[in-house]
Amino acid sequence: MTPAFAYENPNVALAARTLLLAGYAIENSRRQPTHIEILCHKTSVLASDVRYLVALTEADSFTEHTVQELRRIAGREGRSLVLVGATATELQLGWADFLDALGGAVPSWRALAPEYENSLLTTGTNRLPVGVTSEAWRLFEDLVADGFELVFGRKVRRMGARKRGQRVSDMITQIPDGAVLVVDAKATAGAFSATISELRPLIEYTRMQRLRQRGHNEVFAAVLVAPAFDQDASGLSSVSKQFLAETGVPVAFLQAALLGQMVTSFSQRPDLRIAVHWRSLFSGGLIEARDFESELRRADAERY
């Protein structure tokens, strides 16, 4: 799926990955002194190719002369011109608007690899995939982070194994509305016993994040990812209520297989990522596949 050419600028690479996942075929790119031009097209519902010239600049905006020149080039090549700058103006999209219009950013390709789901499920049971040398639990953390990056379209801040000796959660991430989710990943050979005593570290991490994010970003929930849980949905709901009483936010429980399903669903429909009501899904207790599937259908049906 990656294009034959590479992008040295990380913002341009991010734009290219996001365009590709959203179904745009990238034909080429042109480097200019003040901007990068990406030439791409997408097949419309009427089976015709719509061609685009996407111009990206790290400056606040394009100069009037550059805009006129880009319009001339786009017209000559039969392309629609899309201008993207650091800030939104009447003539251009801001970076955030551009990425959101495509369904959210794609920070990396790793979750889209064909072996992703199998590796996630294998390492979740504290085993290594064939031919891989590493620590299974550490690889599971990385794969969970990769999955959330694709699902939410936001970069995951990875801590956990990278900050040994420090009392931090495995990772924190943001849902599309900017609220923070505190994440812990548990690789275990059997089902994980999600008792309050086992969740003490996550309770502490969540309290700390609420303090760190005060006046900046809302911490709206915590989530624990594991291959399976000892408790049923009712038991996990009770645990979440205790967690809420101690931290001020609920804890949701996500099975690794469902995270893999989410990645698969959004690799096919990335535009729905910003339409899903994530706060409802992560409102506490076990996140069940039927709840995710129902929310996905509603997101698709209710969009304008």
C-alpha positions as CSV (number, residue, x, y, z in Angstrom):
1,M,0.0,0.0,0.0
2,T,2.9,2.4,0.5
3,P,3.9,4.5,-2.5
4,A,7.0,3.7,-4.5
5,F,8.6,7.0,-3.4
6,A,9.5,8.1,0.1
7,Y,8.8,11.3,1.9
8,E,11.6,12.8,4.0
9,N,9.3,15.4,5.7
10,P,7.2,13.7,8.4
11,N,4.2,15.9,7.9
12,V,4.2,15.0,4.2
13,A,4.6,11.3,5.0
14,L,1.6,11.6,7.4
15,A,-0.5,13.3,4.7
16,A,0.4,10.6,2.2
17,R,-0.5,7.7,4.5
18,T,-3.8,9.3,5.4
19,L,-4.7,10.0,1.7
20,L,-3.8,6.4,0.8
21,L,-5.9,4.8,3.6
22,A,-8.8,7.1,2.6
23,G,-8.8,5.6,-0.8
24,Y,-6.7,8.1,-2.8
25,A,-4.2,6.7,-5.3
26,I,-1.0,8.8,-5.2
27,E,0.6,9.2,-8.6
28,N,3.7,11.4,-7.7
29,S,5.0,14.2,-5.6
30,R,6.8,17.4,-6.5
31,R,9.1,19.3,-4.1
32,Q,9.0,23.1,-4.4
33,P,11.0,25.7,-2.4
34,T,8.0,26.6,-0.2
35,H,5.8,23.6,-0.4
36,I,5.2,20.0,-1.5
37,E,2.7,19.0,-4.2
38,I,1.1,15.6,-4.0
39,L,-0.7,14.4,-7.2
40,C,-3.5,11.9,-6.6
41,H,-6.9,10.7,-7.7
42,K,-9.9,8.9,-6.3
43,T,-12.6,7.0,-8.1
44,S,-16.0,8.5,-7.4
45,V,-19.3,6.7,-6.8
46,L,-20.0,7.3,-10.5
47,A,-16.9,5.3,-11.5
48,S,-15.0,8.3,-12.8
49,D,-11.5,9.4,-11.5
50,V,-11.4,12.7,-9.7
51,R,-7.9,14.1,-9.9
52,Y,-6.3,16.4,-7.2
53,L,-3.3,18.5,-6.7
54,V,-2.7,18.7,-2.9
55,A,-0.3,21.4,-2.0
56,L,1.2,21.3,1.6
57,T,3.1,24.0,3.3
58,E,4.5,24.3,6.8
59,A,4.0,28.1,6.6
60,D,0.9,29.8,7.9
61,S,-0.4,30.3,4.4
62,F,0.6,30.4,0.7
63,T,1.6,33.7,-0.9
64,E,-0.9,35.1,-3.4
65,H,1.6,34.5,-6.2
66,T,2.0,30.8,-5.3
67,V,-1.8,30.3,-5.1
68,Q,-2.2,31.8,-8.6
69,E,0.6,29.6,-10.0
70,L,-0.9,26.5,-8.3
71,R,-4.3,27.3,-9.8
72,R,-2.8,27.6,-13.2
73,I,-1.0,24.2,-12.9
74,A,-4.1,22.5,-11.5
75,G,-6.2,23.9,-14.4
76,R,-3.7,22.8,-17.0
77,E,-3.6,19.3,-15.6
78,G,-7.3,19.0,-15.0
79,R,-7.0,18.7,-11.3
80,S,-8.9,20.1,-8.3
81,L,-6.6,22.2,-6.1
82,V,-6.4,21.6,-2.4
83,L,-4.3,24.0,-0.3
84,V,-3.2,22.9,3.2
85,G,-1.2,25.2,5.5
86,A,-0.4,25.5,9.2
87,T,-3.6,27.5,9.8
88,A,-7.0,27.6,8.2
89,T,-8.0,30.6,6.0
90,E,-10.6,31.3,3.4
91,L,-8.4,29.9,0.7
92,Q,-6.9,26.8,2.5
93,L,-7.4,24.1,5.0
94,G,-5.5,23.9,8.2
95,W,-3.6,20.7,8.9
96,A,-6.1,19.5,11.5
97,D,-9.0,20.2,9.2
98,F,-7.3,18.4,6.3
99,L,-6.6,15.2,8.4
100,D,-10.1,15.2,9.9
101,A,-11.7,15.6,6.5
102,L,-10.0,12.3,5.6
103,G,-11.2,10.5,8.7
104,G,-8.2,11.2,10.9
105,A,-4.4,10.9,10.7
106,V,-2.6,7.6,10.0
107,P,0.5,7.9,12.2
108,S,2.1,4.7,10.9
109,W,1.5,1.7,8.7
110,R,2.2,-1.0,11.3
111,A,-1.4,-1.7,12.2
112,L,-2.2,-2.2,8.5
113,A,0.4,-5.0,8.1
114,P,-1.3,-8.4,7.1
115,E,0.2,-10.1,10.2
116,Y,-1.0,-7.4,12.7
117,E,-4.1,-9.2,14.1
118,N,-2.4,-12.5,14.4
119,S,0.6,-10.9,16.2
120,L,-1.7,-9.0,18.5
121,L,-3.6,-12.1,19.6
122,T,-0.4,-14.2,19.9
123,T,1.5,-11.7,22.0
124,G,-1.6,-11.0,24.1
125,T,-1.3,-14.6,25.4
126,N,2.3,-13.9,26.3
127,R,3.7,-15.9,23.4
128,L,5.9,-14.7,20.5
129,P,4.9,-15.0,16.8
130,V,7.1,-17.5,14.8
131,G,10.4,-15.9,13.9
132,V,10.1,-13.0,16.2
133,T,12.7,-12.4,19.0
134,S,11.6,-10.0,21.7
135,E,9.7,-9.9,25.0
136,A,6.1,-10.9,24.2
137,W,4.6,-8.5,26.8
138,R,6.6,-5.6,25.4
139,L,5.6,-6.4,21.8
140,F,2.0,-6.6,22.9
141,E,2.2,-3.1,24.3
142,D,3.6,-1.8,21.0
143,L,0.9,-3.6,19.0
144,V,-1.9,-2.2,21.2
145,A,-0.5,1.3,20.7
146,D,-0.3,0.7,16.9
147,G,-3.9,-0.4,16.9
148,F,-5.1,2.7,18.8
149,E,-3.2,5.0,16.5
150,L,-5.1,3.6,13.5
151,V,-8.4,3.5,15.4
152,F,-8.4,7.0,16.8
153,G,-6.2,8.7,14.1
154,R,-4.0,10.1,16.8
155,K,-0.4,9.5,17.9
156,V,-0.1,7.4,21.0
157,R,2.3,8.5,23.6
158,R,4.1,5.3,24.7
159,M,5.5,5.0,28.2
160,G,5.3,1.7,30.1
161,A,8.3,-0.4,29.1
162,R,10.1,2.6,27.9
163,K,10.1,4.2,31.4
164,R,11.1,1.3,33.6
165,G,11.3,2.3,37.2
166,Q,8.8,5.1,36.8
167,R,5.2,4.8,37.9
168,V,3.5,5.4,34.6
169,S,0.8,3.7,32.5
170,D,1.7,1.8,29.4
171,M,0.4,4.6,27.1
172,I,-1.9,7.6,26.8
173,T,-3.8,8.5,23.7
174,Q,-6.6,10.9,22.5
175,I,-9.9,10.2,21.0
176,P,-10.8,12.4,18.0
177,D,-12.4,15.1,20.2
178,G,-9.1,15.5,22.0
179,A,-10.0,13.9,25.3
180,V,-7.3,11.6,26.9
181,L,-7.6,7.9,27.4
182,V,-5.2,6.2,29.9
183,V,-4.3,2.7,28.5
184,D,-2.8,-0.4,30.1
185,A,-2.1,-3.6,28.2
186,K,-1.9,-6.9,29.9
187,A,-0.3,-9.9,28.2
188,T,-1.3,-13.0,30.0
189,A,-1.4,-16.8,29.2
190,G,-4.9,-17.0,30.7
191,A,-7.7,-14.6,31.4
192,F,-6.8,-11.5,33.3
193,S,-8.4,-11.1,36.7
194,A,-9.6,-7.5,36.7
195,T,-10.1,-7.0,40.4
196,I,-9.6,-3.6,42.1
197,S,-6.5,-4.9,43.8
198,E,-5.0,-5.8,40.4
199,L,-6.0,-2.4,39.0
200,R,-4.3,-0.4,41.8
201,P,-1.4,0.6,39.4
202,L,-3.9,1.8,36.8
203,I,-5.8,3.7,39.4
204,E,-2.6,5.5,40.4
205,Y,-1.7,6.2,36.8
206,T,-5.1,7.6,36.1
207,R,-5.1,9.9,39.1
208,M,-1.7,11.2,38.1
209,Q,-2.8,11.8,34.5
210,R,-5.9,13.7,35.7
211,L,-3.5,15.9,37.7
212,R,-1.0,16.4,34.8
213,Q,-3.8,17.2,32.3
214,R,-5.7,19.7,34.5
215,G,-6.5,22.8,32.6
216,H,-5.2,21.2,29.4
217,N,-6.9,18.0,28.2
218,E,-9.8,16.1,29.8
219,V,-9.0,12.6,31.0
220,F,-12.4,10.9,30.3
221,A,-11.6,7.2,30.9
222,A,-9.1,4.4,31.4
223,V,-9.0,1.2,29.4
224,L,-7.4,-2.1,30.1
225,V,-6.6,-4.3,27.1
226,A,-6.1,-8.1,27.6
227,P,-6.8,-11.3,25.7
228,A,-9.7,-12.2,28.0
229,F,-11.1,-11.4,31.5
230,D,-12.0,-13.6,34.4
231,Q,-15.1,-11.5,35.2
232,D,-18.3,-11.4,33.1
233,A,-19.8,-8.1,31.8
234,S,-21.7,-7.6,35.1
235,G,-18.6,-8.2,37.2
236,L,-16.6,-5.8,35.1
237,S,-19.3,-3.2,35.3
238,S,-19.1,-3.3,39.1
239,V,-15.3,-3.0,39.0
240,S,-15.7,0.1,36.8
241,K,-18.0,1.7,39.3
242,Q,-15.4,1.2,42.0
243,F,-12.7,2.6,39.7
244,L,-14.9,5.6,39.1
245,A,-15.4,6.2,42.8
246,E,-11.6,6.2,43.3
247,T,-10.4,8.1,40.2
248,G,-13.4,10.2,39.0
249,V,-13.4,8.4,35.6
250,P,-14.6,4.9,34.5
251,V,-12.5,2.0,33.3
252,A,-13.4,0.1,30.2
253,F,-12.2,-3.4,29.4
254,L,-11.3,-4.2,25.8
255,Q,-10.4,-7.7,24.5
256,A,-7.5,-7.9,22.1
257,A,-9.6,-9.6,19.5
258,L,-12.0,-6.7,19.4
259,L,-9.2,-4.2,19.0
260,G,-8.1,-6.3,16.0
261,Q,-11.7,-6.1,14.7
262,M,-11.7,-2.3,15.1
263,V,-8.5,-2.0,13.1
264,T,-9.9,-4.1,10.3
265,S,-13.2,-2.1,10.2
266,F,-11.4,1.2,10.1
267,S,-8.9,0.2,7.5
268,Q,-11.9,-0.4,5.3
269,R,-13.9,2.7,6.4
270,P,-11.4,5.2,7.9
271,D,-13.9,8.1,7.4
272,L,-16.0,6.7,10.2
273,R,-13.4,7.0,12.9
274,I,-14.3,10.6,13.7
275,A,-18.0,9.8,13.6
276,V,-18.0,7.1,16.2
277,H,-19.3,8.1,19.7
278,W,-16.1,6.9,21.5
279,R,-17.2,8.3,24.9
280,S,-20.2,6.0,24.9
281,L,-18.1,2.9,23.9
282,F,-15.5,3.7,26.6
283,S,-18.1,4.6,29.3
284,G,-17.1,1.8,31.6
285,G,-17.2,-2.0,31.8
286,L,-16.7,-4.6,29.1
287,I,-16.7,-3.2,25.5
288,E,-18.6,-5.9,23.5
289,A,-18.3,-6.5,19.8
290,R,-22.1,-6.0,19.3
291,D,-21.9,-2.6,20.9
292,F,-19.0,-1.6,18.6
293,E,-20.8,-3.0,15.5
294,S,-24.0,-1.2,16.5
295,E,-22.2,2.1,17.0
296,L,-20.4,1.7,13.6
297,R,-23.7,1.2,11.9
298,R,-25.2,4.3,13.5
299,A,-22.2,6.4,12.6
300,D,-22.5,5.3,9.0
301,A,-26.3,5.8,8.8
302,E,-26.5,9.1,10.6
303,R,-23.8,11.0,8.8
304,Y,-25.0,13.8,6.5
